[in-house]
């Protein structure tokens, strides 16, 4: 479903905006595309999960129920997760704030164009994480640490392979690809692009461990480590970006990715030890 929505949205945005030149029409087209995926793919999938029921039955059974006590418990359980996601989102933009402040919008434009390439792999990671999180949660809740860890390492290996692929592609075709995508001004910074792709590869594995941490439902233990990671990213940005410009911003992204990877490994170790203690 994520892959369908992503690919179709890209195609629809390109075709509609070229045809109309109107942003509102383009957004309406994206909305209609996502409704079509919901009707043609998501609801039949839900119907199959409900024992072959039709779309109407699936809609009726999937209708949300608003129970204040349940919602209150869910809010108390999940608010740290929302805060953590906010911190991670802010981290993504911190080096950009420093870059535009000290080196101007032209440098930010080059860095931003490179950073958006990372999103291609992030879509794959998001699809893998969304599909695997329920299974991870089931393994962990059942005390099946072997199944939990096997699935974790398989996800990490798959996303690590995606990271190696983007690094290899940037080394082999980075300059040519950037010249084709963006022009010669961007191709002149191919080395910085490779640094960013390396940071992306590390970040993909770190993101997988974030999904793993989410599956353990230990949400209240997430905020403090990622807040420290945000302070680390801000410190790196203050130190590196004014001195080294776009190259410094790429190094900040690498530091941010390594920080998330380290935090994810620590949280994984804590979760495993906690479950082993329950079983002892």
Secondary structure, DSSP 8 states (H G I E B T S, - for coil): -HHHHHHHHHHHHHHHHHHH--HHHHHHHHHHHHHHHIIIIIHHHHHHHTTS--HHHHHHHT-----HHHHHHHHHHHHHHHHHHHHHHHHHHHHHHHHHHHHHHHHHHHHHHHHHHHHHHHHHHHHHHHHHHHHHHHHHHTT-HHHHHHHHHHHHHHHHHHHHHHHHHHHHHHHHHHHHHT-HHHHTTHHHHHHHHHHHHHHHHHHHHHHHHHHTT-GGGHHHHHHHHHHHHHHHHHHHHHHHHHHHHHHHHHHHHHHHHHHHHHHHHHHHHHHHHHH-
